[in-house]
Amino acid sequence: MKMRKKADLPHKLCAHCALPFSWRKKWERDWDQVKYCSERCRRSTKPVEKG
């Protein structure tokens, strides 16, 4: 497998802090579902209220 440079990895914006973050090996299988840059951002989002 050919190695990639960090600059060549895909990037996204965090849904909470709006900072860019790049692909990580642990997100390989579910990169499409990743929305937050860290566990801290994921926990700090308020749940969507129904109504």
Backbone as CSV, one residue per row, in Angstrom:
resi,resn,N_x,N_y,N_z,CA_x,CA_y,CA_z,C_x,C_y,C_z
1,MET,0.836,-1.181,0.000,0.000,0.000,0.000,0.882,1.245,0.000
2,LYS,0.551,2.182,-0.848,1.336,3.402,-0.986,0.976,4.396,0.122
3,MET,1.996,4.992,0.701,1.781,5.977,1.766,1.348,7.304,1.171
4,ARG,0.485,8.004,1.891,0.033,9.334,1.462,0.642,10.387,2.376
5,LYS,0.836,11.561,1.826,1.276,12.686,2.648,0.072,13.213,3.424
6,LYS,0.311,13.787,4.574,-0.792,14.315,5.386,-1.597,15.371,4.633
7,ALA,-0.945,16.144,3.812,-1.631,17.198,3.059,-2.588,16.622,2.016
8,ASP,-2.363,15.373,1.610,-3.197,14.733,0.602,-4.415,14.011,1.176
9,LEU,-4.530,13.935,2.499,-5.653,13.238,3.124,-6.919,14.089,3.041
10,PRO,-8.093,13.452,3.002,-9.349,14.206,2.958,-9.561,15.026,4.225
11,HIS,-10.261,16.143,4.093,-10.553,17.025,5.223,-12.051,17.242,5.346
12,LYS,-12.491,17.566,6.554,-13.879,17.942,6.834,-13.861,19.061,7.855
13,LEU,-15.017,19.727,8.018,-15.173,20.715,9.071,-15.989,20.099,10.188
14,CYS,-15.579,20.327,11.413,-16.278,19.807,12.586,-17.647,20.478,12.689
15,ALA,-18.674,19.692,12.972,-20.037,20.206,13.079,-20.229,21.068,14.330
16,HIS,-19.344,20.948,15.308,-19.482,21.730,16.535,-18.586,22.968,16.549
17,CYS,-17.289,22.766,16.368,-16.338,23.881,16.491,-15.987,24.521,15.147
18,ALA,-16.395,23.918,14.056,-16.164,24.422,12.696,-14.680,24.513,12.318
19,LEU,-13.832,23.769,12.989,-12.420,23.714,12.635,-12.188,22.534,11.695
20,PRO,-11.233,22.675,10.774,-10.961,21.569,9.858,-10.231,20.425,10.566
21,PHE,-10.557,19.207,10.171,-9.827,18.040,10.657,-9.657,17.080,9.498
22,SER,-8.623,16.254,9.570,-8.340,15.356,8.455,-8.597,13.902,8.824
23,TRP,-8.614,13.088,7.800,-8.888,11.663,7.896,-7.927,10.984,8.857
24,ARG,-8.443,10.013,9.601,-7.609,9.198,10.486,-7.860,7.727,10.181
25,LYS,-6.877,6.922,10.419,-6.972,5.485,10.150,-8.156,4.858,10.884
26,LYS,-8.417,5.280,12.127,-9.514,4.681,12.891,-10.889,5.014,12.310
27,TRP,-10.964,6.019,11.435,-12.231,6.388,10.790,-12.337,5.785,9.389
28,GLU,-11.457,4.892,9.036,-11.377,4.364,7.680,-12.703,3.781,7.180
29,ARG,-13.372,2.977,7.985,-14.596,2.315,7.546,-15.814,3.219,7.535
30,ASP,-15.841,4.241,8.414,-17.040,5.083,8.510,-16.746,6.574,8.364
31,TRP,-15.842,6.917,7.462,-15.478,8.320,7.235,-16.689,9.156,6.834
32,ASP,-17.629,8.575,6.101,-18.806,9.320,5.659,-19.701,9.737,6.823
33,GLN,-19.695,8.984,7.917,-20.537,9.302,9.071,-19.851,10.202,10.102
34,VAL,-18.541,10.400,9.992,-17.803,11.220,10.961,-18.206,12.681,10.796
35,LYS,-18.639,13.317,11.909,-19.075,14.712,11.877,-18.245,15.612,12.790
36,TYR,-17.620,15.025,13.799,-16.932,15.810,14.816,-15.448,15.480,14.845
37,CYS,-14.642,16.471,15.195,-13.193,16.300,15.203,-12.697,15.516,16.413
38,SER,-13.500,15.502,17.479,-13.060,14.822,18.694,-14.263,14.361,19.506
39,GLU,-13.978,13.542,20.487,-15.026,13.068,21.400,-15.584,14.237,22.207
40,ARG,-14.745,15.180,22.544,-15.190,16.351,23.299,-16.240,17.158,22.526
41,CYS,-16.007,17.377,21.246,-16.981,18.100,20.419,-18.266,17.293,20.269
42,ARG,-18.137,15.990,20.118,-19.317,15.140,19.960,-20.193,15.199,21.212
43,ARG,-19.566,15.168,22.384,-20.325,15.196,23.645,-20.933,16.565,23.939
44,SER,-20.298,17.618,23.495,-20.747,18.960,23.862,-21.890,19.471,22.994
45,THR,-22.266,18.741,21.959,-23.395,19.182,21.140,-24.690,18.896,21.867
46,LYS,-25.610,19.805,21.735,-26.912,19.615,22.369,-27.766,18.729,21.490
47,PRO,-28.549,17.840,22.077,-29.423,17.003,21.263,-30.509,17.830,20.586
48,VAL,-30.921,17.393,19.422,-31.951,18.103,18.673,-33.289,17.910,19.376
49,GLU,-33.963,19.024,19.653,-35.248,18.952,20.342,-36.370,18.753,19.326
50,LYS,-37.278,17.856,19.662,-38.424,17.613,18.779,-39.546,18.541,19.178
51,GLY,-40.317,18.963,18.195,-41.447,19.778,18.589,-41.724,20.823,17.636
